[in-house]
Amino acid sequence: MTEEHDRSTEQEEEGDGLPVFTTKGMVQTLALIVLLIVAIYFLLPKLAGFGDAIGMLGEAKPVYVVVAIGFCVLSFITYIALFRAVVGGETFPITWREAYEINMAGFAATLLFSAGGAGGVVLTYWALRQGGMERRDVGTRMVAFIVLHYLFYPLAVVVFGILLRTGVLHGSTTVSLTIVPAAIAGVVMLLFGALALLPTDFERRMDQFAKRHSGVTFLARLATVPAMVADGTRAALRLVANPSRAGLAVVGAIGFWAANIGILWASFKAFGIAIPLGVVVMGFFIGMVANLIPFVPAGVGAVDAGMIGTFVLFGFPEEQVFAAILIYRLVAFWLPIPPGVAAFFQLRNRVKRWKKDGLPIDRPPRPSMIEEIL
């Protein structure tokens, strides 16, 4: 009874952590988005002498736009499958519908909430805590999810960069567009892989060290972060090492990126641009690096400019690149925003029903991949 009371109290306290729509925040975000879109798609083409890229949208072949939308739907299905396989599990058996609401709401929150680009992470954390998951478990599972999700990003850059440079795949062999990105991606993989080497009892060691030395008690608290990240990283790597036991998670991680690249490929095909596989993959991942630029809501404008610049460097016509990237962003980014906002309000109601009818954490356990791996 006491444990249930403590958990209920924690959830009530955490309830205030849900991001909320504020008039000031919404106005600021929308103003910045409009400014970036006007700058990228209206002013830049004219200043650079690229012609009327917006006017070319009417030339897009509808069948390929439909194909792009199909890939978009597939990208969210695979993303939700990954989330449900890694973050859900035997002790937190959420349904597909609940996973959909959490992830779609998180997608919208990334754009609409002012949280340094982390609105989606904040909302997901809140939802899992409201579902009854312990703080440390939330952190470990979210780290495992993020690591597994992004693991195939640098891996693809390394593989396709080498294949393009060596001529195995048709496309540019320019060092700056192949080997340089591959080398950077390789270093990133090594750095994150090194996290898995942190001792499993690192947190306990730091706690003992802090007890023996006065004035450094803060080290024990700080140690929880790298320890949690290391635990999550090891869990993700074990999932990759056991694809037969964690197939849904691995397929979800790979499928998400493949589907997004499919959207981009279809966007180019909509304007009759035959783009080699290696080029579309490298162009996609190099352009998406711009998503890391801080203080830009969900990479709006930055990703657009990054992809446009990348494919122009690959030698494709500027006007067609502008139009193709606009189609890609409309389908992959803007189209899911309305259902994402709807899912946000659905999730709020879902949490209320959890508190009334029972939390996911209290449901009967069922077989899960992540528990077997952990």
One Martini backbone bead per residue (centre of mass of N, CA, C, O) as a GRO file, in nm:
protein
  374
    1MET     BB    1   0.059   0.062  -0.022
    2THR     BB    2   0.299   0.252   0.006
    3GLU     BB    3   0.408   0.213  -0.282
    4GLU     BB    4   0.154   0.317  -0.428
    5HIS     BB    5   0.157   0.596  -0.296
    6ASP     BB    6   0.437   0.687  -0.392
    7ARG     BB    7   0.378   0.660  -0.693
    8SER     BB    8   0.137   0.853  -0.703
    9THR     BB    9   0.292   1.101  -0.601
   10GLU     BB   10   0.502   1.110  -0.826
   11GLN     BB   11   0.299   1.146  -1.061
   12GLU     BB   12   0.180   1.414  -0.968
   13GLU     BB   13   0.449   1.566  -0.978
   14GLU     BB   14   0.506   1.494  -1.286
   15GLY     BB   15   0.258   1.629  -1.426
   16ASP     BB   16   0.400   1.920  -1.451
   17GLY     BB   17   0.606   1.815  -1.693
   18LEU     BB   18   0.415   1.879  -1.909
   19PRO     BB   19   0.391   2.010  -2.194
   20VAL     BB   20   0.267   2.329  -2.301
   21PHE     BB   21   0.056   2.544  -2.449
   22THR     BB   22   0.168   2.864  -2.551
   23THR     BB   23   0.129   3.158  -2.693
   24LYS     BB   24   0.422   3.256  -2.698
   25GLY     BB   25   0.556   2.994  -2.801
   26MET     BB   26   0.391   2.962  -3.061
   27VAL     BB   27   0.457   3.234  -3.192
   28GLN     BB   28   0.764   3.201  -3.197
   29THR     BB   29   0.777   2.939  -3.358
   30LEU     BB   30   0.611   3.027  -3.609
   31ALA     BB   31   0.786   3.271  -3.685
   32LEU     BB   32   1.047   3.109  -3.734
   33ILE     BB   33   0.937   2.918  -3.948
   34VAL     BB   34   0.851   3.129  -4.156
   35LEU     BB   35   1.128   3.261  -4.189
   36LEU     BB   36   1.280   3.007  -4.288
   37ILE     BB   37   1.105   2.937  -4.534
   38VAL     BB   38   1.138   3.204  -4.685
   39ALA     BB   39   1.448   3.197  -4.702
   40ILE     BB   40   1.482   2.914  -4.847
   41TYR     BB   41   1.226   2.921  -5.079
   42PHE     BB   42   1.247   3.241  -5.178
   43LEU     BB   43   1.521   3.397  -5.142
   44LEU     BB   44   1.759   3.206  -5.216
   45PRO     BB   45   1.688   3.142  -5.516
   46LYS     BB   46   1.712   3.439  -5.610
   47LEU     BB   47   2.002   3.504  -5.510
   48ALA     BB   48   2.125   3.236  -5.669
   49GLY     BB   49   1.969   3.187  -5.948
   50PHE     BB   50   1.743   2.925  -5.948
   51GLY     BB   51   1.467   3.028  -5.959
   52ASP     BB   52   1.139   2.873  -5.959
   53ALA     BB   53   1.090   2.630  -5.736
   54ILE     BB   54   0.791   2.649  -5.653
   55GLY     BB   55   0.671   2.631  -5.948
   56MET     BB   56   0.756   2.313  -5.979
   57LEU     BB   57   0.539   2.156  -5.814
   58GLY     BB   58   0.333   2.114  -6.057
   59GLU     BB   59   0.539   1.884  -6.193
   60ALA     BB   60   0.467   1.669  -6.014
   61LYS     BB   61   0.424   1.333  -5.977
   62PRO     BB   62   0.166   1.189  -5.812
   63VAL     BB   63   0.263   0.891  -5.777
   64TYR     BB   64   0.525   0.971  -5.609
   65VAL     BB   65   0.380   1.115  -5.381
   66VAL     BB   66   0.231   0.863  -5.285
   67VAL     BB   67   0.483   0.698  -5.228
   68ALA     BB   68   0.595   0.889  -5.014
   69ILE     BB   69   0.357   0.855  -4.819
   70GLY     BB   70   0.396   0.553  -4.777
   71PHE     BB   71   0.680   0.580  -4.650
   72CYS     BB   72   0.589   0.752  -4.412
   73VAL     BB   73   0.409   0.543  -4.279
   74LEU     BB   74   0.637   0.332  -4.250
   75SER     BB   75   0.823   0.499  -4.063
   76PHE     BB   76   0.621   0.499  -3.818
   77ILE     BB   77   0.586   0.198  -3.784
   78THR     BB   78   0.888   0.134  -3.725
   79TYR     BB   79   0.924   0.329  -3.488
   80ILE     BB   80   0.705   0.202  -3.305
   81ALA     BB   81   0.826  -0.079  -3.301
   82LEU     BB   82   1.088   0.001  -3.162
   83PHE     BB   83   0.966   0.125  -2.910
   84ARG     BB   84   0.801  -0.125  -2.815
   85ALA     BB   85   1.050  -0.320  -2.794
   86VAL     BB   86   1.231  -0.137  -2.594
   87VAL     BB   87   1.042   0.032  -2.393
   88GLY     BB   88   0.883  -0.182  -2.374
   89GLY     BB   89   0.735  -0.484  -2.223
   90GLU     BB   90   0.683  -0.701  -1.975
   91THR     BB   91   0.670  -0.450  -1.752
   92PHE     BB   92   0.556  -0.258  -2.020
   93PRO     BB   93   0.257  -0.330  -2.181
   94ILE     BB   94   0.206  -0.171  -2.446
   95THR     BB   95   0.028  -0.066  -2.698
   96TRP     BB   96   0.009   0.038  -3.014
   97ARG     BB   97  -0.165   0.285  -2.952
   98GLU     BB   98   0.012   0.402  -2.726
   99ALA     BB   99   0.270   0.423  -2.894
  100TYR     BB  100   0.153   0.616  -3.099
  101GLU     BB  101   0.083   0.853  -2.911
  102ILE     BB  102   0.365   0.904  -2.798
  103ASN     BB  103   0.519   0.946  -3.074
  104MET     BB  104   0.338   1.160  -3.210
  105ALA     BB  105   0.352   1.362  -2.979
  106GLY     BB  106   0.663   1.386  -2.985
  107PHE     BB  107   0.685   1.498  -3.270
  108ALA     BB  108   0.528   1.760  -3.212
  109ALA     BB  109   0.700   1.858  -2.965
  110THR     BB  110   0.965   1.915  -3.117
  111LEU     BB  111   0.833   2.171  -3.255
  112LEU     BB  112   0.621   2.319  -3.033
  113PHE     BB  113   0.841   2.302  -2.809
  114SER     BB  114   1.041   2.478  -2.581
  115ALA     BB  115   1.343   2.247  -2.557
  116GLY     BB  116   1.596   2.241  -2.741
  117GLY     BB  117   1.464   1.987  -2.916
  118ALA     BB  118   1.339   1.803  -2.646
  119GLY     BB  119   1.025   1.768  -2.639
  120GLY     BB  120   0.993   1.461  -2.702
  121VAL     BB  121   1.152   1.355  -2.458
  122VAL     BB  122   0.984   1.486  -2.237
  123LEU     BB  123   0.715   1.352  -2.312
  124THR     BB  124   0.804   1.057  -2.294
  125TYR     BB  125   0.889   1.061  -2.003
  126TRP     BB  126   0.615   1.139  -1.889
  127ALA     BB  127   0.451   0.897  -1.995
  128LEU     BB  128   0.617   0.671  -1.851
  129ARG     BB  129   0.576   0.775  -1.564
  130GLN     BB  130   0.261   0.766  -1.576
  131GLY     BB  131   0.278   0.442  -1.630
  132GLY     BB  132   0.505   0.354  -1.380
  133MET     BB  133   0.791   0.406  -1.445
  134GLU     BB  134   1.098   0.420  -1.351
  135ARG     BB  135   1.341   0.641  -1.385
  136ARG     BB  136   1.581   0.452  -1.454
  137ASP     BB  137   1.427   0.285  -1.666
  138VAL     BB  138   1.365   0.512  -1.855
  139GLY     BB  139   1.654   0.596  -1.917
  140THR     BB  140   1.766   0.325  -2.022
  141ARG     BB  141   1.553   0.276  -2.250
  142MET     BB  142   1.596   0.545  -2.403
  143VAL     BB  143   1.891   0.500  -2.466
  144ALA     BB  144   1.855   0.236  -2.622
  145PHE     BB  145   1.671   0.357  -2.835
  146ILE     BB  146   1.859   0.581  -2.943
  147VAL     BB  147   2.102   0.407  -3.014
  148LEU     BB  148   1.954   0.211  -3.208
  149HIS     BB  149   1.838   0.426  -3.397
  150TYR     BB  150   2.140   0.571  -3.460
  151LEU     BB  151   2.341   0.348  -3.545
  152PHE     BB  152   2.266   0.340  -3.868
  153TYR     BB  153   2.373   0.609  -3.951
  154PRO     BB  154   2.692   0.587  -3.942
  155LEU     BB  155   2.702   0.312  -4.082
  156ALA     BB  156   2.594   0.409  -4.357
  157VAL     BB  157   2.814   0.621  -4.412
  158VAL     BB  158   3.050   0.428  -4.418
  159VAL     BB  159   2.956   0.227  -4.635
  160PHE     BB  160   2.869   0.432  -4.867
  161GLY     BB  161   3.130   0.593  -4.880
  162ILE     BB  162   3.311   0.358  -4.970
  163LEU     BB  163   3.145   0.261  -5.220
  164LEU     BB  164   3.172   0.527  -5.374
  165ARG     BB  165   3.481   0.571  -5.376
  166THR     BB  166   3.537   0.271  -5.511
  167GLY     BB  167   3.285   0.223  -5.731
  168VAL     BB  168   3.059   0.019  -5.655
  169LEU     BB  169   2.895   0.276  -5.659
  170HIS     BB  170   2.712   0.500  -5.815
  171GLY     BB  171   2.889   0.815  -5.820
  172SER     BB  172   3.043   1.009  -5.623
  173THR     BB  173   3.416   1.040  -5.535
  174THR     BB  174   3.432   1.260  -5.344
  175VAL     BB  175   3.585   1.300  -5.051
  176SER     BB  176   3.387   1.513  -4.906
  177LEU     BB  177   3.129   1.294  -4.977
  178THR     BB  178   3.269   1.025  -4.840
  179ILE     BB  179   3.526   0.988  -4.650
  180VAL     BB  180   3.480   1.213  -4.447
  181PRO     BB  181   3.204   1.122  -4.336
  182ALA     BB  182   3.300   0.834  -4.267
  183ALA     BB  183   3.513   0.914  -4.057
  184ILE     BB  184   3.329   1.066  -3.863
  185ALA     BB  185   3.134   0.831  -3.813
  186GLY     BB  186   3.348   0.638  -3.696
  187VAL     BB  187   3.419   0.810  -3.448
  188VAL     BB  188   3.138   0.818  -3.324
  189MET     BB  189   3.112   0.512  -3.282
  190LEU     BB  190   3.358   0.481  -3.093
  191LEU     BB  191   3.266   0.673  -2.867
  192PHE     BB  192   2.996   0.526  -2.802
  193GLY     BB  193   3.120   0.244  -2.763
  194ALA     BB  194   3.291   0.324  -2.508
  195LEU     BB  195   3.053   0.331  -2.304
  196ALA     BB  196   3.036   0.012  -2.274
  197LEU     BB  197   3.318   0.007  -2.094
  198LEU     BB  198   3.185   0.078  -1.855
  199PRO     BB  199   3.148  -0.018  -1.560
  200THR     BB  200   2.881  -0.170  -1.401
  201ASP     BB  201   3.003  -0.046  -1.105
  202PHE     BB  202   3.049   0.267  -1.122
  203GLU     BB  203   2.843   0.384  -0.922
  204ARG     BB  204   2.950   0.235  -0.670
  205ARG     BB  205   3.239   0.345  -0.677
  206MET     BB  206   3.164   0.647  -0.651
  207ASP     BB  207   3.018   0.620  -0.382
  208GLN     BB  208   3.263   0.518  -0.220
  209PHE     BB  209   3.450   0.755  -0.282
  210ALA     BB  210   3.265   0.975  -0.156
  211LYS     BB  211   3.276   0.854   0.137
  212ARG     BB  212   3.602   0.883   0.166
  213HIS     BB  213   3.551   1.185   0.045
  214SER     BB  214   3.532   1.493   0.116
  215GLY     BB  215   3.353   1.713  -0.112
  216VAL     BB  216   3.248   1.461  -0.338
  217THR     BB  217   2.938   1.383  -0.342
  218PHE     BB  218   2.857   1.477  -0.634
  219LEU     BB  219   2.977   1.231  -0.789
  220ALA     BB  220   2.752   1.028  -0.726
  221ARG     BB  221   2.534   1.180  -0.885
  222LEU     BB  222   2.682   1.204  -1.161
  223ALA     BB  223   2.721   0.888  -1.213
  224THR     BB  224   2.429   0.817  -1.311
  225VAL     BB  225   2.451   0.906  -1.603
  226PRO     BB  226   2.682   0.729  -1.729
  227ALA     BB  227   2.560   0.463  -1.624
  228MET     BB  228   2.293   0.478  -1.782
  229VAL     BB  229   2.418   0.506  -2.064
  230ALA     BB  230   2.576   0.241  -2.054
  231ASP     BB  231   2.337   0.052  -2.014
  232GLY     BB  232   2.185   0.135  -2.274
  233THR     BB  233   2.413   0.068  -2.474
  234ARG     BB  234   2.440  -0.233  -2.405
  235ALA     BB  235   2.147  -0.309  -2.473
  236ALA     BB  236   2.162  -0.228  -2.774
  237LEU     BB  237   2.401  -0.415  -2.855
  238ARG     BB  238   2.254  -0.680  -2.774
  239LEU     BB  239   2.033  -0.654  -2.982
  240VAL     BB  240   2.219  -0.665  -3.232
  241ALA     BB  241   2.351  -0.949  -3.142
  242ASN     BB  242   2.018  -1.051  -3.130
  243PRO     BB  243   1.815  -1.065  -3.392
  244SER     BB  244   1.646  -1.328  -3.336
  245ARG     BB  245   1.534  -1.193  -3.051
  246ALA     BB  246   1.526  -0.870  -3.190
  247GLY     BB  247   1.390  -0.809  -3.471
  248LEU     BB  248   1.192  -0.567  -3.438
  249ALA     BB  249   1.402  -0.357  -3.353
  250VAL     BB  250   1.595  -0.376  -3.597
  251VAL     BB  251   1.385  -0.334  -3.819
  252GLY     BB  252   1.289  -0.060  -3.713
  253ALA     BB  253   1.558   0.093  -3.739
  254ILE     BB  254   1.608   0.040  -4.043
  255GLY     BB  255   1.323   0.111  -4.157
  256PHE     BB  256   1.319   0.412  -4.096
  257TRP     BB  257   1.554   0.499  -4.284
  258ALA     BB  258   1.455   0.363  -4.543
  259ALA     BB  259   1.187   0.521  -4.562
  260ASN     BB  260   1.310   0.806  -4.576
  261ILE     BB  261   1.471   0.752  -4.832
  262GLY     BB  262   1.220   0.685  -4.998
  263ILE     BB  263   1.100   0.967  -4.993
  264LEU     BB  264   1.336   1.105  -5.136
  265TRP     BB  265   1.336   0.937  -5.392
  266ALA     BB  266   1.039   1.007  -5.476
  267SER     BB  267   1.086   1.315  -5.494
  268PHE     BB  268   1.280   1.297  -5.735
  269LYS     BB  269   1.096   1.126  -5.926
  270ALA     BB  270   0.872   1.348  -5.953
  271PHE     BB  271   1.109   1.505  -6.150
  272GLY     BB  272   1.289   1.287  -6.313
  273ILE     BB  273   1.517   1.195  -6.109
  274ALA     BB  274   1.805   1.003  -6.139
  275ILE     BB  275   1.911   0.843  -5.838
  276PRO     BB  276   2.145   0.704  -5.682
  277LEU     BB  277   2.167   0.519  -5.404
  278GLY     BB  278   2.429   0.632  -5.273
  279VAL     BB  279   2.344   0.934  -5.297
  280VAL     BB  280   2.077   0.936  -5.138
  281VAL     BB  281   2.202   0.837  -4.875
  282MET     BB  282   2.427   1.050  -4.833
  283GLY     BB  283   2.251   1.303  -4.865
  284PHE     BB  284   2.066   1.248  -4.631
  285PHE     BB  285   2.276   1.225  -4.393
  286ILE     BB  286   2.426   1.489  -4.437
  287GLY     BB  287   2.177   1.679  -4.422
  288MET     BB  288   2.080   1.580  -4.124
  289VAL     BB  289   2.301   1.720  -3.953
  290ALA     BB  290   2.142   1.997  -3.928
  291ASN     BB  291   1.963   1.894  -3.682
  292LEU     BB  292   2.192   1.986  -3.459
  293ILE     BB  293   2.107   2.263  -3.460
  294PRO     BB  294   2.048   2.494  -3.243
  295PHE     BB  295   1.740   2.665  -3.198
  296VAL     BB  296   1.591   2.472  -3.411
  297PRO     BB  297   1.294   2.362  -3.492
  298ALA     BB  298   1.340   2.049  -3.602
  299GLY     BB  299   1.526   2.174  -3.843
  300VAL     BB  300   1.402   2.413  -3.963
  301GLY     BB  301   1.577   2.488  -4.263
  302ALA     BB  302   1.841   2.336  -4.204
  303VAL     BB  303   1.774   2.070  -4.348
  304ASP     BB  304   1.698   2.190  -4.614
  305ALA     BB  305   1.972   2.326  -4.670
  306GLY     BB  306   2.151   2.076  -4.637
  307MET     BB  307   2.026   1.907  -4.870
  308ILE     BB  308   2.053   2.104  -5.097
  309GLY     BB  309   2.361   2.142  -5.083
  310THR     BB  310   2.441   1.845  -5.120
  311PHE     BB  311   2.302   1.792  -5.406
  312VAL     BB  312   2.449   2.016  -5.550
  313LEU     BB  313   2.735   1.893  -5.502
  314PHE     BB  314   2.646   1.626  -5.667
  315GLY     BB  315   2.514   1.776  -5.947
  316PHE     BB  316   2.230   1.887  -5.926
  317PRO     BB  317   1.973   2.064  -6.009
  318GLU     BB  318   1.864   2.326  -5.832
  319GLU     BB  319   1.557   2.342  -5.890
  320GLN     BB  320   1.499   2.036  -5.841
  321VAL     BB  321   1.607   2.019  -5.555
  322PHE     BB  322   1.423   2.217  -5.419
  323ALA     BB  323   1.157   2.070  -5.492
  324ALA     BB  324   1.225   1.788  -5.372
  325ILE     BB  325   1.276   1.882  -5.076
  326LEU     BB  326   0.997   2.000  -5.034
  327ILE     BB  327   0.845   1.738  -5.065
  328TYR     BB  328   0.987   1.584  -4.842
  329ARG     BB  329   0.908   1.779  -4.606
  330LEU     BB  330   0.604   1.768  -4.641
  331VAL     BB  331   0.583   1.457  -4.591
  332ALA     BB  332   0.790   1.396  -4.342
  333PHE     BB  333   0.698   1.659  -4.158
  334TRP     BB  334   0.420   1.817  -4.203
  335LEU     BB  335   0.201   1.595  -4.233
  336PRO     BB  336   0.233   1.473  -3.920
  337ILE     BB  337   0.144   1.709  -3.734
  338PRO     BB  338  -0.165   1.686  -3.693
  339PRO     BB  339  -0.165   1.394  -3.570
  340GLY     BB  340   0.029   1.478  -3.340
  341VAL     BB  341  -0.157   1.680  -3.197
  342ALA     BB  342  -0.386   1.479  -3.151
  343ALA     BB  343  -0.210   1.278  -2.981
  344PHE     BB  344  -0.161   1.464  -2.744
  345PHE     BB  345  -0.460   1.466  -2.645
  346GLN     BB  346  -0.490   1.159  -2.630
  347LEU     BB  347  -0.268   1.119  -2.414
  348ARG     BB  348  -0.400   1.273  -2.186
  349ASN     BB  349  -0.646   1.082  -2.173
  350ARG     BB  350  -0.488   0.824  -2.127
  351VAL     BB  351  -0.368   0.897  -1.852
  352LYS     BB  352  -0.640   0.920  -1.709
  353ARG     BB  353  -0.716   0.619  -1.758
  354TRP     BB  354  -0.484   0.493  -1.609
  355LYS     BB  355  -0.565   0.611  -1.323
  356LYS     BB  356  -0.847   0.462  -1.334
  357ASP     BB  357  -0.783   0.153  -1.474
  358GLY     BB  358  -0.469   0.135  -1.503
  359LEU     BB  359  -0.144   0.060  -1.535
  360PRO     BB  360   0.092  -0.076  -1.736
  361ILE     BB  361   0.275  -0.186  -1.497
  362ASP     BB  362   0.009  -0.370  -1.389
  363ARG     BB  363   0.015  -0.564  -1.602
  364PRO     BB  364   0.033  -0.845  -1.745
  365PRO     BB  365   0.276  -1.022  -1.843
  366ARG     BB  366   0.481  -1.056  -2.144
  367PRO     BB  367   0.649  -1.137  -2.391
  368SER     BB  368   0.995  -1.022  -2.444
  369MET     BB  369   1.291  -0.899  -2.578
  370ILE     BB  370   1.430  -0.699  -2.379
  371GLU     BB  371   1.437  -0.883  -2.126
  372GLU     BB  372   1.615  -1.104  -2.249
  373ILE     BB  373   1.860  -0.917  -2.302
  374LEU     BB  374   1.881  -0.784  -2.007
   0.00000   0.00000   0.00000
